């Protein structure tokens, strides 16, 4: 994965490559899907959802540049895979999933694999998790029509948020990197992506 899928496609941060190499993606899949674990594509998990493509997980993580002393929020736990990668690169990860069955399954997987700095919460992640805010890093794994204000509000000064934005129904989504400097929040577009929708409410 690291040599063939990630390095040649722009993943250059050695810490991110190491984190990707250290998380066994097959453990986050149902047994019948495991033989596909090292194909560079999104795969089906429960509840009609997907585990993201490894290259996209790596590029999102690299863009957000998580540091060892930082706290991160992920919206859209899914299988727990991206949270696991992120947790290798920062102090603590809070990850939010709206489907209770997925959250429970992801918690079990993460516990079984010994990840002890990740907390899984069940709720609408577009509201963020104010109790632990602000966050240095926010990764959103579902496409928003508009960037939720709560997430912008919960971004720390100097913080980075990576989020796919669905600007129109028939265009690819725009993966954006938001950065806060004091009261200013600016973004730049990274690349087009295809995520499941962020379902609010
Ligand atoms: N990061 C995941 C991939 C997640 S797919 C992984 O590595 O496996 C996107 C997930 O976002 C789905 O599980 C979906 O249920 C969840 N989701 C969609 N809208 C949400 C919302 N408003 N709050 C929290 N989770 C949401």
Boltz pocket constraint, residues with backbone or C-beta under 6 A from the ligand:
constraints:
  - pocket:
      binder: B
      contacts: [[A, 49], [A, 50], [A, 51], [A, 52], [A, 75], [A, 76], [A, 77], [A, 78], [A, 79], [A, 80], [A, 81], [A, 82], [A, 83], [A, 96], [A, 97], [A, 98], [A, 99], [A, 102], [A, 123], [A, 124], [A, 125], [A, 126], [A, 141], [A, 142], [A, 196], [A, 197], [A, 198], [A, 199], [A, 200], [A, 201]]
      max_distance: 6.0
